[in-house]
Amino acid sequence: MTLSVSVEDLTKAYPAHTAVDHLTMSVPQGSVFGFLGPNGAGKTTTVRMVLGLARPTSGSVSVIGHDVGSASDTDLARLRRRIGFLPDVPGFYPWMSGRDVLRFAGSLVGITGAGLAKRTESLLDLAGLSDVRQRVGGYSRGMKQRLGIAQALIGAPDLLVLDEPTSALDPIGRKTVLDMVAALRGRTTVFFSTHILSDVERVCDEVAILDEGRLITQGSVEELKAQYGGSSRYALDVTADAGRLRTLLENEPWVGRMVDTPSGVELTVNDLDLARRRVPAIVAGLEIGLVRFEPIETSLEDVFVSLVQRDA
Amino acid sequence: MTGFGPFLMKELREISATWRLFVLPVTLLFCAVASPLLALATPYLVKSVANLPLTLPDPSVADAYAQWTKNLGQIALLVVIVSFSSAVNGERTSGTAAIALSKGLTPAAFIVAKVTAAFALVAVPTALATVVMGLTTRAVFGDAAWGPLIRATAAWLVLALWCVTVVILLSALLDSTSATAGLGIAAFVALASLSGWGPAARWSPAGLVNAPAALATGSETAWTWPGLTALATAALCVAGAVLVMRRREL
């Protein structure tokens, strides 16, 4: 498997705390890679080390086959031209227009002339900023975020590093960004750092979960769900009398934890065979209708919460 | 020096798009127009304020030139120091440096482009203001020699460019713009204090502090060594700023 980013035993220690602690992970080429962790987990510090904007205390980072730590300024500059980067809080010159920002970014990565003009207009269109005439200083946070993604894409990068790209966006802006990221699958590698689980579940193929600077796990979304989610949670919905149903279920030996829902309960099943025999009998005994008794699909959130809590 | 051209263009455009276009050039042009007029009015002002039957010499071209170098050495130099105090740390704290460097701009190109644009912003208005100063002096006092004016202003320009590089080094080292401006002013005050000590005045940039005033009067003041040492230390400041930029994390 060809890797776009390979991180080996990476540590970043500050006098007061260790932001990244012996992190080892790999980002497959062409994947949309979710880099997931709660706030303060060390995601942004890792991103900065991947880009060579911060130096590791120990360990190494290889990006598109180049060792970032040992690269000269010129080699690092050449490598960075192949990377698109959106910081968590993108900084722009307030006196520039959106068009100016993209032209400036394009000229830095070596695009000039008609090619730059064409790419600028196409990305402004993609970001929904074609008709915006005001200076960037007057942009909303969402507009800046969309412009940030556009500038990150200006050089048609081999690796796109997005640090919390959707955190400042409204639902429509978020959908736009996630659609853009999904559309890049297979064309470029996307390193998508976020704490928003639903975004990762929606667009990412592969996920690494980070907590307190340490890697908890890495794998495909489906692998993680299968490995850590289990399938013992069931939804039991009935037509009426959910309260009496719950009282009866409390005495059943195969029932674990229960949570009320508007039309029944969510419950953990310890013995599925027994549950399959007893549920219809209990419901029939109450003379109510059975709407559904089916497993609840494990979400990435379930996996994340269980892993982070277990780690704590 | 990857990315030097585009970043220099950005710097030059920034000068024209922001307040920086106006502050230093307007200050210099104000000094150019005001210096001869102030020299002309000074005897009358002194007489009216002192209210005594004083006999003061008639104002001359030398007085106008002296006033010009005094204004350059005080007002204009202060504006130069304050203008560039956010050159590097402003970009670092706003996040614009991180984006520019992540696009392949090297730290050396970043700093050298900053210094080049700053030199242009100081040198071009200084040249224009010198012409305005010469013409205004001629208009007020009649015939006036250009030589002393040009030599005096050239010596000040070297001092101003030296200050620019010191401020850019401080701006790379410190995160606070006001601390940068404060230390820049302190560096200039220290240099001015050193100018009273003979060896420092002869062999170091301190000699440039009083050189403009002396040259404006037509005195034969040797400022070759102060000029050369100023250029050498300015180059060291630029190299230091590049080194700091390479080492500091963004």
Contacts between the chains, C-beta under 8 A, distances in Angstrom:
chain1	res1	chain2	res2	distance
A	48	B	249	7.0
A	48	B	250	7.1
A	51	B	102	5.5
A	53	B	98	5.9
A	53	B	101	6.8
A	53	B	102	6.8
A	53	B	249	6.4
A	53	B	250	4.4
A	54	B	249	4.3
A	54	B	250	7.3
A	55	B	249	6.6
A	73	B	2	7.8
A	73	B	106	4.6
A	73	B	107	6.5
A	73	B	108	6.7
A	73	B	246	6.9
A	74	B	2	6.2
A	74	B	106	6.8
A	76	B	106	7.8
A	77	B	2	4.1
A	77	B	3	6.8
A	77	B	104	4.2
A	77	B	105	6.9
A	77	B	106	5.0
A	78	B	2	7.4
A	78	B	104	6.9
A	80	B	101	7.4
A	80	B	102	5.6
A	80	B	103	6.3
A	80	B	104	4.6
A	81	B	103	6.8
A	81	B	104	4.0
A	83	B	102	6.9
A	85	B	99	7.1
A	85	B	102	4.2
A	85	B	103	7.8
A	87	B	95	5.9
A	87	B	98	5.9
A	87	B	99	6.7
A	89	B	95	6.0
A	90	B	95	6.6
A	90	B	99	6.6
A	91	B	94	4.5
A	91	B	95	2.4
A	91	B	96	4.3
A	91	B	97	7.8
A	91	B	98	6.8
A	91	B	99	6.0
A	92	B	96	6.6
A	92	B	99	7.6
A	93	B	10	7.5
A	93	B	14	6.7
A	93	B	96	6.0
A	95	B	14	6.7
A	95	B	17	4.2
A	95	B	18	5.5
A	96	B	17	7.8
A	104	B	6	6.6
A	104	B	10	5.6
A	105	B	99	7.5
A	105	B	103	5.8
A	107	B	5	7.8
A	107	B	6	3.7
A	107	B	9	7.5
A	108	B	3	5.1
A	108	B	6	5.2
A	108	B	7	7.2
A	108	B	100	6.4
A	108	B	103	3.9
A	108	B	104	5.8
A	108	B	105	5.6
A	109	B	103	5.3
A	109	B	104	5.8
A	110	B	104	7.4
A	151	B	99	7.1
A	155	B	103	7.4
